[in-house]
Amino acid sequence: MIQAVHTSVNWNLLAEQALAGQAIDRKDALRVLQADDTELLAQLAAAYRVRHHYWGNRVRLHFLLNAQSGLCPEDCHYCSQSKISSAEIEKYPLMAKDRILAAAERAHQLKAGTFCMAISGRTPAPQTFEKILDAVRAVKADYPMRVCTTLGLLNEDQAHQLKAAGVDRVNHNLNTSEAHHEDICTTHGYQDRLSTVKAVQAAGLTTCSGGILGMGESDDDIINLAQSLRELNVTSVPVNFLIPIAGTPFAQLSELTPQRCLRILCLFRFLLPSQEIRIAGGREVHLRSQQPLALYPANSIFVGDYLTTAGQSADQDYAMVTDAGFTLEAPDGSPLANDKI
């Protein structure tokens, strides 16, 4: 049970440190996570100062395609696609190229600036990898979108091939702190994930890496995760909130509130001031009616569905963004006029 700290903090000082390029210390980071709910609006206002400095009022849209589902040999306890999951999900090998292109067309129609293509599994088999490269080339030829791939563990040679095919960014989440990793997965280690992120960077690709919160981690684990992402200088940071899926070992975990989620996002903005921070999986489940407030620290969302769970409709997302006074970002980075939505 998280005990709230009932001491007022000048959150604007944390914003000023972040804008000056200084990392807030652990004591202040703990204060962010453990603050009383009466401090939340002040925290959000301070985080918004940092977000606005780097991103203005723009909100980036990403579209996620689960291009290969289930049948994974890993034992990630949060995942409905793992070998230890009995969740009732659709399972299929890599989609044919025409289906991937149809999904890219859908992403383009939904105004997404980034098309994210994910596959299940530890690492792509050679034949699967070649098909992915071919699909990426086709998407890049037809659509003015960034392409991000989520393919499991990768080496530097694979990352170079992805770059040559036109991939702009590779996602590989650290998921949690190094100390907590064995509690969520035993078939690969934290260092395996870290090595993949570094291989992607060595190949000259931009990196997308974040975490999943609500998996029994401590406040220190959350801070360590954010600090690791800062040290890696990743470009894009998806912040997922655990969706407890029936049939997975974490099906009974329920430790998040909207306020807790918002404080986590504020902490990530203070520690990762210039990064693209995305409210990813679980925002509809855990933030609920408070989703618009999450746009004050974060500047990016997925539009459409997630890997094996549904999101809210695109029209609801558009309304949420514009009603809160934010502006959708076009694929070229410019603000998208309301009459173009």
Secondary structure, DSSP 8 states (H G I E B T S, - for coil): ----B-----HHHHHHHHHTT----HHHHHHHHHB-GGGHHHHHHHHHHHHHHHHTTEEEEEEEEEEEBS------TT-TTSTT-------BSS--HHHHHHHHHHHHHTT-SEEEEEE-SSS--HHHHHHHHHHHHHHHHH--SEEEEE-SS--HHHHHHHHHHT--EEE---BS-TTTGGGT-SSS-HHHHHHHHHHHHHTT-EEE--EEE-SS--HHHHHHHHHHHHHHT-SEEEEEE----TTSTTTT-----HHHHHHHHHHHHHHSTTSEEEE-TTIIIIIGGGHHHHTTT--EEE-S--SSS----HHHHHHHHHHTT-EEB-TTSSB--GGG-
